[in-house]
Amino acid sequence: MAVNPFKPTAGANPPQLVGRDALIDEFLESIEDGPGAPGRLTIFSGPRGIGKTVMLNAVADQVQANHQWVVIHETATPGFLDRITRTAGQQLDPKRRRLTGVTLPSYLGGGGLSFAPTPEPARSGFRETASLLLDQCEAGQTGLLITLDEVRTSTELAQLAADIQHLIREDREIAIAFAGIPSAVNELLNDQLTTFLRRADRKDLDDVPLADVAQALQATITDNGRTIDPDALSTAATATGGYPFMIQLVGYHIWRKSTGDHITARAVAAGVQQARTRLGSLVHAAALRELSEVDRTFLLAMAQDEGPARIADIARRMGKDTRYAQVYRGRLIAAGMITPAGYGKVQFAIPYLRDYLIEHAAHQEMSGRGEPT
């Protein structure tokens, strides 16, 4: 049996990265443009499953392949700054020595050159260790890229931002790419301790056009020894909603449901249903757990409409006025759960979230009691 080529695991690199070529090229151009290029400080933002971690992996792979830069990957969990510092120190050549002074040669009464070992990186802060690593990189005409996933406001991130700001001022060959959900990114950019990051080139990731999805699904399937009916391919692509994580889920399950080298409409129908179930448990449930009770009530009221919902209707169903509902509209947009859909309207940002809410309505109404609103 052929190995399933699709990768529906958080952060895993898909067999084909769909619809992101322009963003990757733009990041690479910033590396080529040298210190001071705006793209060297980039934030990728979007809801869960939109491909933020994959984007970090993709730009890092291209920077390594095309420019041979040193890359350090981290996630913004407690202690990340120490981990970055330690990893940077491990990249230093242990044989490097630091020139500490110059004296006259012995025949003129001096003692020659004076060297000292490079300081132990573990005893240095990030800025000092990064400077030493950048000396080494720049001597070899390369640089340092740091990727930081799941960013949120913290004292560590404020310190990293301050250190990166100093290194950029010094025209060092450094770049950093962040990734986070919209609400966390907004909070970070509004924090007075990280105002420097407001200069970052923010990229809000969108869904992928369905034509590109169909092309990627077909290429992955045929490259791995199978075929698929045109109508079945169209059904599979449409079922993804252009949502990157759903592309991998649908691909993975239609591959599993096929019994031979040809993927039929029946296999697609079964695979899509399985993918929708998995999307609910992996994405919808996790996203809803982080919301307040009133946030979920807003979404349940919104789910009563099949298409875009009017804020006035949502407010009426909640038993509140429109101004009250607008507060939660803003919160849910920031959280990446909904998006504007024209004047006074909103729609769900994640495919099948409406269906999940309706199917689990009783549970959602009873969960989260006592949470702050």
Secondary structure, DSSP 4 states (H G I P E B T S, - for coil): -PPP----STTPPPSS--S-HHHHHHHHHHHHH-TT-GGGEEEEE-STTSSHHHHHHHHHHHHHHHH--EEEEEE-STTHHHHHHHHHHHTS-TT-EEEEEE---GGGT---EEEEEPPPGGGS-HHHHHHHHHHHHHHTT--EEEEEES----HHHHHHHHHHHHHHHTT-SEEEEEEE-HHHHHHHHH-GGGGGGGGSEEEE--PPPHHHHHHHHHHHHHHTT-EE-HHHHHHHHHHHTT-HHHHHHHHHHHHHH--SSEE-HHHHHHHHHHHHHHHIIIIIHHHHHTS-HHHHHHHHHHTTSSS-EEHHHHHHHHTS-HHHHHHHHHHHHHTTSEEE-STTEEEESSTTHHHHHHHTHHHHHHTTTT---
